[in-house]
Amino acid sequence: MNIKPLADRVLIQPAVAEEKTVGGIIIPDSAKEKPLKGNVVAVGVGTKDEEMILKAGDTVLYGKYAGTELELDGEKYLIMRQSDVLAII
């Protein structure tokens, strides 16, 4: 991984949005909701006021509008502060 988050930031790879509903109806890209969970890929070292609780490999839930989207090598990622993460699942 070429990206190393700074301070209390984490790099998350969002989970893939579901393609079908229970009835087998295919959902178009424009109607798909953004996934609200993902896997932590990399973490910063924390700050003197906030230690890093998250670690690479954790599966987390985050807010709908949390983070900044970026793309690297064709993969989509989110970078956000640890405080924007709601829970570890």
PyMOL Python script that loads the backbone (N, CA, C, O; Angstrom):
from pymol import cmd

cmd.read_pdbstr("""\
ATOM      1  N   MET A   1       0.846  -1.178   0.000  1.00  0.00           N
ATOM      2  CA  MET A   1       0.000   0.000   0.000  1.00  0.00           C
ATOM      3  C   MET A   1       0.886   1.233   0.000  1.00  0.00           C
ATOM      4  O   MET A   1       1.801   1.343   0.816  1.00  0.00           O
ATOM      5  N   ASN A   2       0.622   2.158  -0.907  1.00  0.00           N
ATOM      6  CA  ASN A   2       1.413   3.374  -1.035  1.00  0.00           C
ATOM      7  C   ASN A   2       0.912   4.512  -0.158  1.00  0.00           C
ATOM      8  O   ASN A   2       1.575   5.545  -0.058  1.00  0.00           O
ATOM      9  N   ILE A   3      -0.240   4.346   0.479  1.00  0.00           N
ATOM     10  CA  ILE A   3      -0.807   5.420   1.279  1.00  0.00           C
ATOM     11  C   ILE A   3      -0.634   5.092   2.756  1.00  0.00           C
ATOM     12  O   ILE A   3      -1.014   4.014   3.212  1.00  0.00           O
ATOM     13  N   LYS A   4      -0.060   6.029   3.494  1.00  0.00           N
ATOM     14  CA  LYS A   4       0.094   5.889   4.940  1.00  0.00           C
ATOM     15  C   LYS A   4      -0.643   7.056   5.584  1.00  0.00           C
ATOM     16  O   LYS A   4      -0.173   8.191   5.511  1.00  0.00           O
ATOM     17  N   PRO A   5      -1.800   6.799   6.220  1.00  0.00           N
ATOM     18  CA  PRO A   5      -2.544   7.885   6.866  1.00  0.00           C
ATOM     19  C   PRO A   5      -1.718   8.554   7.971  1.00  0.00           C
ATOM     20  O   PRO A   5      -0.889   7.912   8.615  1.00  0.00           O
ATOM     21  N   LEU A   6      -1.954   9.829   8.174  1.00  0.00           N
ATOM     22  CA  LEU A   6      -1.250  10.584   9.206  1.00  0.00           C
ATOM     23  C   LEU A   6      -2.144  10.762  10.428  1.00  0.00           C
ATOM     24  O   LEU A   6      -3.370  10.718  10.334  1.00  0.00           O
ATOM     25  N   ALA A   7      -1.512  10.961  11.557  1.00  0.00           N
ATOM     26  CA  ALA A   7      -2.171  11.270  12.828  1.00  0.00           C
ATOM     27  C   ALA A   7      -3.273  10.256  13.144  1.00  0.00           C
ATOM     28  O   ALA A   7      -3.005   9.057  13.229  1.00  0.00           O
ATOM     29  N   ASP A   8      -4.511  10.731  13.319  1.00  0.00           N
ATOM     30  CA  ASP A   8      -5.614   9.853  13.727  1.00  0.00           C
ATOM     31  C   ASP A   8      -6.514   9.459  12.555  1.00  0.00           C
ATOM     32  O   ASP A   8      -7.706   9.215  12.741  1.00  0.00           O
ATOM     33  N   ARG A   9      -5.955   9.398  11.368  1.00  0.00           N
ATOM     34  CA  ARG A   9      -6.751   9.046  10.189  1.00  0.00           C
ATOM     35  C   ARG A   9      -6.599   7.564   9.850  1.00  0.00           C
ATOM     36  O   ARG A   9      -5.587   6.933  10.158  1.00  0.00           O
ATOM     37  N   VAL A  10      -7.644   7.027   9.203  1.00  0.00           N
ATOM     38  CA  VAL A  10      -7.639   5.624   8.787  1.00  0.00           C
ATOM     39  C   VAL A  10      -8.037   5.538   7.319  1.00  0.00           C
ATOM     40  O   VAL A  10      -8.814   6.358   6.829  1.00  0.00           O
ATOM     41  N   LEU A  11      -7.505   4.550   6.628  1.00  0.00           N
ATOM     42  CA  LEU A  11      -7.831   4.287   5.231  1.00  0.00           C
ATOM     43  C   LEU A  11      -8.733   3.070   5.202  1.00  0.00           C
ATOM     44  O   LEU A  11      -8.368   2.009   5.709  1.00  0.00           O
ATOM     45  N   ILE A  12      -9.920   3.217   4.606  1.00  0.00           N
ATOM     46  CA  ILE A  12     -10.929   2.162   4.597  1.00  0.00           C
ATOM     47  C   ILE A  12     -11.297   1.802   3.167  1.00  0.00           C
ATOM     48  O   ILE A  12     -11.487   2.676   2.321  1.00  0.00           O
ATOM     49  N   GLN A  13     -11.394   0.506   2.912  1.00  0.00           N
ATOM     50  CA  GLN A  13     -11.908   0.025   1.633  1.00  0.00           C
ATOM     51  C   GLN A  13     -13.375  -0.334   1.855  1.00  0.00           C
ATOM     52  O   GLN A  13     -13.675  -1.293   2.566  1.00  0.00           O
ATOM     53  N   PRO A  14     -14.306   0.437   1.243  1.00  0.00           N
ATOM     54  CA  PRO A  14     -15.723   0.180   1.456  1.00  0.00           C
ATOM     55  C   PRO A  14     -16.134  -1.204   0.961  1.00  0.00           C
ATOM     56  O   PRO A  14     -15.564  -1.731   0.005  1.00  0.00           O
ATOM     57  N   ALA A  15     -17.126  -1.777   1.624  1.00  0.00           N
ATOM     58  CA  ALA A  15     -17.689  -3.054   1.184  1.00  0.00           C
ATOM     59  C   ALA A  15     -18.411  -2.837  -0.142  1.00  0.00           C
ATOM     60  O   ALA A  15     -18.835  -1.723  -0.450  1.00  0.00           O
ATOM     61  N   VAL A  16     -18.546  -3.882  -0.907  1.00  0.00           N
ATOM     62  CA  VAL A  16     -19.213  -3.814  -2.207  1.00  0.00           C
ATOM     63  C   VAL A  16     -20.711  -3.647  -1.993  1.00  0.00           C
ATOM     64  O   VAL A  16     -21.302  -4.347  -1.171  1.00  0.00           O
ATOM     65  N   ALA A  17     -21.334  -2.716  -2.734  1.00  0.00           N
ATOM     66  CA  ALA A  17     -22.780  -2.517  -2.649  1.00  0.00           C
ATOM     67  C   ALA A  17     -23.498  -3.737  -3.211  1.00  0.00           C
ATOM     68  O   ALA A  17     -23.032  -4.360  -4.166  1.00  0.00           O
ATOM     69  N   GLU A  18     -24.632  -4.069  -2.613  1.00  0.00           N
ATOM     70  CA  GLU A  18     -25.382  -5.235  -3.070  1.00  0.00           C
ATOM     71  C   GLU A  18     -25.949  -5.006  -4.468  1.00  0.00           C
ATOM     72  O   GLU A  18     -26.417  -3.915  -4.791  1.00  0.00           O
ATOM     73  N   GLU A  19     -25.898  -6.053  -5.292  1.00  0.00           N
ATOM     74  CA  GLU A  19     -26.347  -5.966  -6.677  1.00  0.00           C
ATOM     75  C   GLU A  19     -27.833  -6.276  -6.843  1.00  0.00           C
ATOM     76  O   GLU A  19     -28.470  -5.735  -7.746  1.00  0.00           O
ATOM     77  N   LYS A  20     -28.395  -7.127  -5.999  1.00  0.00           N
ATOM     78  CA  LYS A  20     -29.790  -7.551  -6.143  1.00  0.00           C
ATOM     79  C   LYS A  20     -30.517  -7.446  -4.821  1.00  0.00           C
ATOM     80  O   LYS A  20     -29.903  -7.491  -3.756  1.00  0.00           O
ATOM     81  N   THR A  21     -31.838  -7.305  -4.896  1.00  0.00           N
ATOM     82  CA  THR A  21     -32.664  -7.357  -3.702  1.00  0.00           C
ATOM     83  C   THR A  21     -33.064  -8.804  -3.479  1.00  0.00           C
ATOM     84  O   THR A  21     -32.667  -9.686  -4.241  1.00  0.00           O
ATOM     85  N   VAL A  22     -33.846  -9.050  -2.443  1.00  0.00           N
ATOM     86  CA  VAL A  22     -34.263 -10.413  -2.112  1.00  0.00           C
ATOM     87  C   VAL A  22     -35.085 -11.033  -3.233  1.00  0.00           C
ATOM     88  O   VAL A  22     -34.982 -12.235  -3.477  1.00  0.00           O
ATOM     89  N   GLY A  23     -35.891 -10.243  -3.912  1.00  0.00           N
ATOM     90  CA  GLY A  23     -36.749 -10.764  -4.973  1.00  0.00           C
ATOM     91  C   GLY A  23     -36.024 -10.986  -6.288  1.00  0.00           C
ATOM     92  O   GLY A  23     -36.638 -11.447  -7.251  1.00  0.00           O
ATOM     93  N   GLY A  24     -34.734 -10.674  -6.360  1.00  0.00           N
ATOM     94  CA  GLY A  24     -33.963 -10.889  -7.569  1.00  0.00           C
ATOM     95  C   GLY A  24     -33.956  -9.703  -8.512  1.00  0.00           C
ATOM     96  O   GLY A  24     -33.449  -9.812  -9.629  1.00  0.00           O
ATOM     97  N   ILE A  25     -34.505  -8.574  -8.092  1.00  0.00           N
ATOM     98  CA  ILE A  25     -34.519  -7.378  -8.932  1.00  0.00           C
ATOM     99  C   ILE A  25     -33.117  -6.774  -8.937  1.00  0.00           C
ATOM    100  O   ILE A  25     -32.513  -6.600  -7.878  1.00  0.00           O
ATOM    101  N   ILE A  26     -32.602  -6.457 -10.108  1.00  0.00           N
ATOM    102  CA  ILE A  26     -31.271  -5.854 -10.226  1.00  0.00           C
ATOM    103  C   ILE A  26     -31.384  -4.360  -9.976  1.00  0.00           C
ATOM    104  O   ILE A  26     -32.232  -3.684 -10.561  1.00  0.00           O
ATOM    105  N   ILE A  27     -30.530  -3.852  -9.109  1.00  0.00           N
ATOM    106  CA  ILE A  27     -30.546  -2.439  -8.745  1.00  0.00           C
ATOM    107  C   ILE A  27     -29.546  -1.691  -9.624  1.00  0.00           C
ATOM    108  O   ILE A  27     -28.375  -2.067  -9.668  1.00  0.00           O
ATOM    109  N   PRO A  28     -29.984  -0.628 -10.334  1.00  0.00           N
ATOM    110  CA  PRO A  28     -29.038   0.141 -11.151  1.00  0.00           C
ATOM    111  C   PRO A  28     -28.065   0.920 -10.267  1.00  0.00           C
ATOM    112  O   PRO A  28     -28.365   1.210  -9.109  1.00  0.00           O
ATOM    113  N   ASP A  29     -26.898   1.257 -10.822  1.00  0.00           N
ATOM    114  CA  ASP A  29     -25.870   1.963 -10.058  1.00  0.00           C
ATOM    115  C   ASP A  29     -26.381   3.262  -9.442  1.00  0.00           C
ATOM    116  O   ASP A  29     -25.990   3.616  -8.329  1.00  0.00           O
ATOM    117  N   SER A  30     -27.242   3.965 -10.148  1.00  0.00           N
ATOM    118  CA  SER A  30     -27.718   5.252  -9.655  1.00  0.00           C
ATOM    119  C   SER A  30     -28.615   5.114  -8.426  1.00  0.00           C
ATOM    120  O   SER A  30     -28.771   6.075  -7.673  1.00  0.00           O
ATOM    121  N   ALA A  31     -29.202   3.943  -8.210  1.00  0.00           N
ATOM    122  CA  ALA A  31     -30.106   3.742  -7.084  1.00  0.00           C
ATOM    123  C   ALA A  31     -29.446   3.031  -5.907  1.00  0.00           C
ATOM    124  O   ALA A  31     -30.063   2.883  -4.852  1.00  0.00           O
ATOM    125  N   LYS A  32     -28.221   2.596  -6.070  1.00  0.00           N
ATOM    126  CA  LYS A  32     -27.548   1.882  -4.990  1.00  0.00           C
ATOM    127  C   LYS A  32     -27.174   2.848  -3.874  1.00  0.00           C
ATOM    128  O   LYS A  32     -26.749   3.977  -4.121  1.00  0.00           O
ATOM    129  N   GLU A  33     -27.341   2.383  -2.649  1.00  0.00           N
ATOM    130  CA  GLU A  33     -26.911   3.173  -1.511  1.00  0.00           C
ATOM    131  C   GLU A  33     -25.450   2.891  -1.226  1.00  0.00           C
ATOM    132  O   GLU A  33     -24.967   1.777  -1.429  1.00  0.00           O
ATOM    133  N   LYS A  34     -24.754   3.908  -0.755  1.00  0.00           N
ATOM    134  CA  LYS A  34     -23.355   3.718  -0.399  1.00  0.00           C
ATOM    135  C   LYS A  34     -23.275   2.739   0.762  1.00  0.00           C
ATOM    136  O   LYS A  34     -24.066   2.831   1.700  1.00  0.00           O
ATOM    137  N   PRO A  35     -22.338   1.807   0.715  1.00  0.00           N
ATOM    138  CA  PRO A  35     -22.178   0.906   1.851  1.00  0.00           C
ATOM    139  C   PRO A  35     -21.696   1.690   3.076  1.00  0.00           C
ATOM    140  O   PRO A  35     -20.941   2.654   2.948  1.00  0.00           O
ATOM    141  N   LEU A  36     -22.133   1.275   4.242  1.00  0.00           N
ATOM    142  CA  LEU A  36     -21.750   1.964   5.461  1.00  0.00           C
ATOM    143  C   LEU A  36     -20.772   1.137   6.292  1.00  0.00           C
ATOM    144  O   LEU A  36     -20.549   1.418   7.469  1.00  0.00           O
ATOM    145  N   LYS A  37     -20.192   0.111   5.662  1.00  0.00           N
ATOM    146  CA  LYS A  37     -19.171  -0.667   6.357  1.00  0.00           C
ATOM    147  C   LYS A  37     -18.026  -0.927   5.402  1.00  0.00           C
ATOM    148  O   LYS A  37     -18.173  -0.834   4.183  1.00  0.00           O
ATOM    149  N   GLY A  38     -16.889  -1.253   5.976  1.00  0.00           N
ATOM    150  CA  GLY A  38     -15.718  -1.515   5.161  1.00  0.00           C
ATOM    151  C   GLY A  38     -14.599  -2.093   6.001  1.00  0.00           C
ATOM    152  O   GLY A  38     -14.744  -2.292   7.207  1.00  0.00           O
ATOM    153  N   ASN A  39     -13.480  -2.359   5.346  1.00  0.00           N
ATOM    154  CA  ASN A  39     -12.315  -2.924   6.013  1.00  0.00           C
ATOM    155  C   ASN A  39     -11.217  -1.876   6.130  1.00  0.00           C
ATOM    156  O   ASN A  39     -10.925  -1.156   5.175  1.00  0.00           O
ATOM    157  N   VAL A  40     -10.618  -1.800   7.304  1.00  0.00           N
ATOM    158  CA  VAL A  40      -9.508  -0.878   7.534  1.00  0.00           C
ATOM    159  C   VAL A  40      -8.274  -1.438   6.844  1.00  0.00           C
ATOM    160  O   VAL A  40      -7.880  -2.578   7.091  1.00  0.00           O
ATOM    161  N   VAL A  41      -7.666  -0.634   5.976  1.00  0.00           N
ATOM    162  CA  VAL A  41      -6.489  -1.052   5.216  1.00  0.00           C
ATOM    163  C   VAL A  41      -5.208  -0.553   5.882  1.00  0.00           C
ATOM    164  O   VAL A  41      -4.219  -1.283   5.955  1.00  0.00           O
ATOM    165  N   ALA A  42      -5.225   0.687   6.368  1.00  0.00           N
ATOM    166  CA  ALA A  42      -4.049   1.274   7.006  1.00  0.00           C
ATOM    167  C   ALA A  42      -4.502   2.296   8.039  1.00  0.00           C
ATOM    168  O   ALA A  42      -5.578   2.880   7.913  1.00  0.00           O
ATOM    169  N   VAL A  43      -3.684   2.507   9.054  1.00  0.00           N
ATOM    170  CA  VAL A  43      -4.004   3.475  10.105  1.00  0.00           C
ATOM    171  C   VAL A  43      -2.798   4.372  10.367  1.00  0.00           C
ATOM    172  O   VAL A  43      -1.654   3.994  10.114  1.00  0.00           O
ATOM    173  N   GLY A  44      -3.080   5.567  10.879  1.00  0.00           N
ATOM    174  CA  GLY A  44      -2.018   6.472  11.296  1.00  0.00           C
ATOM    175  C   GLY A  44      -1.503   6.066  12.674  1.00  0.00           C
ATOM    176  O   GLY A  44      -1.911   5.039  13.217  1.00  0.00           O
ATOM    177  N   VAL A  45      -0.621   6.860  13.230  1.00  0.00           N
ATOM    178  CA  VAL A  45      -0.021   6.534  14.521  1.00  0.00           C
ATOM    179  C   VAL A  45      -0.796   7.110  15.700  1.00  0.00           C
ATOM    180  O   VAL A  45      -0.480   6.815  16.852  1.00  0.00           O
ATOM    181  N   GLY A  46      -1.806   7.926  15.422  1.00  0.00           N
ATOM    182  CA  GLY A  46      -2.568   8.565  16.484  1.00  0.00           C
ATOM    183  C   GLY A  46      -1.977   9.922  16.828  1.00  0.00           C
ATOM    184  O   GLY A  46      -1.011  10.376  16.215  1.00  0.00           O
ATOM    185  N   THR A  47      -2.578  10.552  17.820  1.00  0.00           N
ATOM    186  CA  THR A  47      -2.074  11.835  18.302  1.00  0.00           C
ATOM    187  C   THR A  47      -1.792  11.703  19.786  1.00  0.00           C
ATOM    188  O   THR A  47      -2.095  10.676  20.393  1.00  0.00           O
ATOM    189  N   LYS A  48      -1.213  12.739  20.368  1.00  0.00           N
ATOM    190  CA  LYS A  48      -0.926  12.667  21.808  1.00  0.00           C
ATOM    191  C   LYS A  48      -2.210  12.664  22.626  1.00  0.00           C
ATOM    192  O   LYS A  48      -2.220  12.192  23.763  1.00  0.00           O
ATOM    193  N   ASP A  49      -3.291  13.186  22.059  1.00  0.00           N
ATOM    194  CA  ASP A  49      -4.572  13.222  22.763  1.00  0.00           C
ATOM    195  C   ASP A  49      -5.452  12.020  22.461  1.00  0.00           C
ATOM    196  O   ASP A  49      -6.352  11.704  23.239  1.00  0.00           O
ATOM    197  N   GLU A  50      -5.205  11.340  21.338  1.00  0.00           N
ATOM    198  CA  GLU A  50      -6.069  10.220  20.932  1.00  0.00           C
ATOM    199  C   GLU A  50      -5.220   9.075  20.391  1.00  0.00           C
ATOM    200  O   GLU A  50      -4.600   9.193  19.334  1.00  0.00           O
ATOM    201  N   GLU A  51      -5.199   7.963  21.130  1.00  0.00           N
ATOM    202  CA  GLU A  51      -4.451   6.799  20.656  1.00  0.00           C
ATOM    203  C   GLU A  51      -5.272   6.042  19.625  1.00  0.00           C
ATOM    204  O   GLU A  51      -6.501   6.117  19.623  1.00  0.00           O
ATOM    205  N   MET A  52      -4.597   5.320  18.759  1.00  0.00           N
ATOM    206  CA  MET A  52      -5.284   4.548  17.726  1.00  0.00           C
ATOM    207  C   MET A  52      -5.838   3.260  18.321  1.00  0.00           C
ATOM    208  O   MET A  52      -5.099   2.442  18.870  1.00  0.00           O
ATOM    209  N   ILE A  53      -7.138   3.098  18.201  1.00  0.00           N
ATOM    210  CA  ILE A  53      -7.814   1.885  18.653  1.00  0.00           C
ATOM    211  C   ILE A  53      -7.962   0.925  17.478  1.00  0.00           C
ATOM    212  O   ILE A  53      -7.880  -0.292  17.640  1.00  0.00           O
ATOM    213  N   LEU A  54      -8.180   1.491  16.295  1.00  0.00           N
ATOM    214  CA  LEU A  54      -8.361   0.675  15.094  1.00  0.00           C
ATOM    215  C   LEU A  54      -7.029   0.130  14.601  1.00  0.00           C
ATOM    216  O   LEU A  54      -5.973   0.719  14.829  1.00  0.00           O
ATOM    217  N   LYS A  55      -7.105  -1.005  13.920  1.00  0.00           N
ATOM    218  CA  LYS A  55      -5.905  -1.589  13.313  1.00  0.00           C
ATOM    219  C   LYS A  55      -6.283  -2.140  11.943  1.00  0.00           C
ATOM    220  O   LYS A  55      -7.458  -2.374  11.661  1.00  0.00           O
ATOM    221  N   ALA A  56      -5.290  -2.343  11.104  1.00  0.00           N
ATOM    222  CA  ALA A  56      -5.528  -2.883   9.766  1.00  0.00           C
ATOM    223  C   ALA A  56      -6.207  -4.249   9.901  1.00  0.00           C
ATOM    224  O   ALA A  56      -5.823  -5.071  10.734  1.00  0.00           O
ATOM    225  N   GLY A  57      -7.218  -4.470   9.067  1.00  0.00           N
ATOM    226  CA  GLY A  57      -7.951  -5.728   9.090  1.00  0.00           C
ATOM    227  C   GLY A  57      -9.281  -5.641   9.816  1.00  0.00           C
ATOM    228  O   GLY A  57     -10.114  -6.534   9.660  1.00  0.00           O
ATOM    229  N   ASP A  58      -9.512  -4.587  10.612  1.00  0.00           N
ATOM    230  CA  ASP A  58     -10.795  -4.426  11.304  1.00  0.00           C
ATOM    231  C   ASP A  58     -11.902  -4.150  10.296  1.00  0.00           C
ATOM    232  O   ASP A  58     -11.682  -3.462   9.299  1.00  0.00           O
ATOM    233  N   THR A  59     -13.088  -4.683  10.556  1.00  0.00           N
ATOM    234  CA  THR A  59     -14.279  -4.348   9.778  1.00  0.00           C
ATOM    235  C   THR A  59     -15.057  -3.340  10.605  1.00  0.00           C
ATOM    236  O   THR A  59     -15.351  -3.579  11.776  1.00  0.00           O
ATOM    237  N   VAL A  60     -15.390  -2.206   9.989  1.00  0.00           N
ATOM    238  CA  VAL A  60     -15.979  -1.101  10.739  1.00  0.00           C
ATOM    239  C   VAL A  60     -17.250  -0.573  10.084  1.00  0.00           C
ATOM    240  O   VAL A  60     -17.495  -0.781   8.896  1.00  0.00           O
ATOM    241  N   LEU A  61     -18.048   0.115  10.892  1.00  0.00           N
ATOM    242  CA  LEU A  61     -19.207   0.871  10.419  1.00  0.00           C
ATOM    243  C   LEU A  61     -18.856   2.349  10.520  1.00  0.00           C
ATOM    244  O   LEU A  61     -18.209   2.771  11.478  1.00  0.00           O
ATOM    245  N   TYR A  62     -19.282   3.138   9.533  1.00  0.00           N
ATOM    246  CA  TYR A  62     -18.997   4.570   9.547  1.00  0.00           C
ATOM    247  C   TYR A  62     -20.221   5.330   9.070  1.00  0.00           C
ATOM    248  O   TYR A  62     -21.139   4.741   8.499  1.00  0.00           O
ATOM    249  N   GLY A  63     -20.238   6.638   9.301  1.00  0.00           N
ATOM    250  CA  GLY A  63     -21.361   7.481   8.925  1.00  0.00           C
ATOM    251  C   GLY A  63     -21.534   7.593   7.418  1.00  0.00           C
ATOM    252  O   GLY A  63     -20.588   7.399   6.655  1.00  0.00           O
ATOM    253  N   LYS A  64     -22.747   7.906   7.005  1.00  0.00           N
ATOM    254  CA  LYS A  64     -23.094   7.955   5.584  1.00  0.00           C
ATOM    255  C   LYS A  64     -22.265   8.971   4.811  1.00  0.00           C
ATOM    256  O   LYS A  64     -21.911   8.730   3.657  1.00  0.00           O
ATOM    257  N   TYR A  65     -21.955  10.086   5.423  1.00  0.00           N
ATOM    258  CA  TYR A  65     -21.226  11.148   4.733  1.00  0.00           C
ATOM    259  C   TYR A  65     -19.805  11.307   5.260  1.00  0.00           C
ATOM    260  O   TYR A  65     -19.180  12.344   5.039  1.00  0.00           O
ATOM    261  N   ALA A  66     -19.290  10.309   5.946  1.00  0.00           N
ATOM    262  CA  ALA A  66     -17.960  10.395   6.555  1.00  0.00           C
ATOM    263  C   ALA A  66     -16.860  10.176   5.513  1.00  0.00           C
ATOM    264  O   ALA A  66     -17.037   9.431   4.549  1.00  0.00           O
ATOM    265  N   GLY A  67     -15.753  10.823   5.721  1.00  0.00           N
ATOM    266  CA  GLY A  67     -14.558  10.560   4.932  1.00  0.00           C
ATOM    267  C   GLY A  67     -14.485  11.256   3.592  1.00  0.00           C
ATOM    268  O   GLY A  67     -15.433  11.884   3.120  1.00  0.00           O
ATOM    269  N   THR A  68     -13.309  11.113   3.004  1.00  0.00           N
ATOM    270  CA  THR A  68     -13.021  11.654   1.679  1.00  0.00           C
ATOM    271  C   THR A  68     -12.727  10.484   0.754  1.00  0.00           C
ATOM    272  O   THR A  68     -11.899   9.627   1.065  1.00  0.00           O
ATOM    273  N   GLU A  69     -13.409  10.452  -0.383  1.00  0.00           N
ATOM    274  CA  GLU A  69     -13.216   9.355  -1.332  1.00  0.00           C
ATOM    275  C   GLU A  69     -11.955   9.583  -2.152  1.00  0.00           C
ATOM    276  O   GLU A  69     -11.648  10.711  -2.538  1.00  0.00           O
ATOM    277  N   LEU A  70     -11.226   8.500  -2.416  1.00  0.00           N
ATOM    278  CA  LEU A  70     -10.087   8.565  -3.315  1.00  0.00           C
ATOM    279  C   LEU A  70      -9.960   7.239  -4.040  1.00  0.00           C
ATOM    280  O   LEU A  70     -10.477   6.217  -3.588  1.00  0.00           O
ATOM    281  N   GLU A  71      -9.270   7.266  -5.167  1.00  0.00           N
ATOM    282  CA  GLU A  71      -9.100   6.068  -5.983  1.00  0.00           C
ATOM    283  C   GLU A  71      -7.613   5.843  -6.222  1.00  0.00           C
ATOM    284  O   GLU A  71      -6.882   6.766  -6.579  1.00  0.00           O
ATOM    285  N   LEU A  72      -7.174   4.595  -6.018  1.00  0.00           N
ATOM    286  CA  LEU A  72      -5.780   4.231  -6.201  1.00  0.00           C
ATOM    287  C   LEU A  72      -5.728   2.881  -6.897  1.00  0.00           C
ATOM    288  O   LEU A  72      -6.286   1.905  -6.395  1.00  0.00           O
ATOM    289  N   ASP A  73      -5.073   2.813  -8.032  1.00  0.00           N
ATOM    290  CA  ASP A  73      -4.944   1.578  -8.810  1.00  0.00           C
ATOM    291  C   ASP A  73      -6.303   0.950  -9.126  1.00  0.00           C
ATOM    292  O   ASP A  73      -6.445  -0.272  -9.092  1.00  0.00           O
ATOM    293  N   GLY A  74      -7.297   1.781  -9.433  1.00  0.00           N
ATOM    294  CA  GLY A  74      -8.613   1.288  -9.797  1.00  0.00           C
ATOM    295  C   GLY A  74      -9.484   0.874  -8.623  1.00  0.00           C
ATOM    296  O   GLY A  74     -10.630   0.478  -8.831  1.00  0.00           O
ATOM    297  N   GLU A  75      -8.984   0.952  -7.406  1.00  0.00           N
ATOM    298  CA  GLU A  75      -9.747   0.604  -6.205  1.00  0.00           C
ATOM    299  C   GLU A  75     -10.210   1.885  -5.517  1.00  0.00           C
ATOM    300  O   GLU A  75      -9.481   2.877  -5.490  1.00  0.00           O
ATOM    301  N   LYS A  76     -11.430   1.862  -4.957  1.00  0.00           N
ATOM    302  CA  LYS A  76     -11.952   3.024  -4.243  1.00  0.00           C
ATOM    303  C   LYS A  76     -11.704   2.862  -2.755  1.00  0.00           C
ATOM    304  O   LYS A  76     -11.861   1.777  -2.195  1.00  0.00           O
ATOM    305  N   TYR A  77     -11.313   3.968  -2.122  1.00  0.00           N
ATOM    306  CA  TYR A  77     -11.033   3.993  -0.695  1.00  0.00           C
ATOM    307  C   TYR A  77     -11.655   5.226  -0.068  1.00  0.00           C
ATOM    308  O   TYR A  77     -12.019   6.173  -0.765  1.00  0.00           O
ATOM    309  N   LEU A  78     -11.773   5.207   1.241  1.00  0.00           N
ATOM    310  CA  LEU A  78     -12.179   6.369   2.019  1.00  0.00           C
ATOM    311  C   LEU A  78     -11.086   6.638   3.039  1.00  0.00           C
ATOM    312  O   LEU A  78     -10.533   5.708   3.626  1.00  0.00           O
ATOM    313  N   ILE A  79     -10.777   7.902   3.249  1.00  0.00           N
ATOM    314  CA  ILE A  79      -9.861   8.263   4.323  1.00  0.00           C
ATOM    315  C   ILE A  79     -10.638   9.173   5.270  1.00  0.00           C
ATOM    316  O   ILE A  79     -11.259  10.147   4.845  1.00  0.00           O
ATOM    317  N   MET A  80     -10.595   8.838   6.562  1.00  0.00           N
ATOM    318  CA  MET A  80     -11.379   9.585   7.546  1.00  0.00           C
ATOM    319  C   MET A  80     -10.682   9.548   8.896  1.00  0.00           C
ATOM    320  O   MET A  80      -9.753   8.770   9.109  1.00  0.00           O
ATOM    321  N   ARG A  81     -11.136  10.387   9.790  1.00  0.00           N
ATOM    322  CA  ARG A  81     -10.613  10.379  11.148  1.00  0.00           C
ATOM    323  C   ARG A  81     -11.171   9.169  11.896  1.00  0.00           C
ATOM    324  O   ARG A  81     -12.270   8.696  11.606  1.00  0.00           O
ATOM    325  N   GLN A  82     -10.405   8.686  12.849  1.00  0.00           N
ATOM    326  CA  GLN A  82     -10.857   7.559  13.651  1.00  0.00           C
ATOM    327  C   GLN A  82     -12.182   7.887  14.350  1.00  0.00           C
ATOM    328  O   GLN A  82     -13.014   6.998  14.533  1.00  0.00           O
ATOM    329  N   SER A  83     -12.386   9.139  14.739  1.00  0.00           N
ATOM    330  CA  SER A  83     -13.607   9.526  15.426  1.00  0.00           C
ATOM    331  C   SER A  83     -14.847   9.451  14.529  1.00  0.00           C
ATOM    332  O   SER A  83     -15.967   9.451  15.041  1.00  0.00           O
ATOM    333  N   ASP A  84     -14.672   9.387  13.191  1.00  0.00           N
ATOM    334  CA  ASP A  84     -15.801   9.247  12.276  1.00  0.00           C
ATOM    335  C   ASP A  84     -16.279   7.802  12.174  1.00  0.00           C
ATOM    336  O   ASP A  84     -17.350   7.539  11.627  1.00  0.00           O
ATOM    337  N   VAL A  85     -15.488   6.866  12.698  1.00  0.00           N
ATOM    338  CA  VAL A  85     -15.873   5.458  12.696  1.00  0.00           C
ATOM    339  C   VAL A  85     -16.811   5.238  13.869  1.00  0.00           C
ATOM    340  O   VAL A  85     -16.517   5.638  14.995  1.00  0.00           O
ATOM    341  N   LEU A  86     -17.951   4.596  13.596  1.00  0.00           N
ATOM    342  CA  LEU A  86     -18.970   4.397  14.614  1.00  0.00           C
ATOM    343  C   LEU A  86     -18.769   3.143  15.451  1.00  0.00           C
ATOM    344  O   LEU A  86     -19.021   3.152  16.656  1.00  0.00           O
ATOM    345  N   ALA A  87     -18.311   2.052  14.812  1.00  0.00           N
ATOM    346  CA  ALA A  87     -18.180   0.774  15.537  1.00  0.00           C
ATOM    347  C   ALA A  87     -17.280  -0.179  14.794  1.00  0.00           C
ATOM    348  O   ALA A  87     -17.099  -0.074  13.580  1.00  0.00           O
ATOM    349  N   ILE A  88     -16.718  -1.113  15.538  1.00  0.00           N
ATOM    350  CA  ILE A  88     -15.973  -2.239  14.963  1.00  0.00           C
ATOM    351  C   ILE A  88     -16.925  -3.437  14.979  1.00  0.00           C
ATOM    352  O   ILE A  88     -17.543  -3.724  16.005  1.00  0.00           O
ATOM    353  N   ILE A  89     -17.044  -4.135  13.847  1.00  0.00           N
ATOM    354  CA  ILE A  89     -17.938  -5.304  13.828  1.00  0.00           C
ATOM    355  C   ILE A  89     -17.137  -6.562  13.550  1.00  0.00           C
ATOM    356  O   ILE A  89     -17.702  -7.654  13.493  1.00  0.00           O
TER     357      ILE A  89
END
""", "prot")
cmd.dss("prot")
cmd.show_as("cartoon", "prot")
cmd.util.cbc("prot")
cmd.orient("prot")
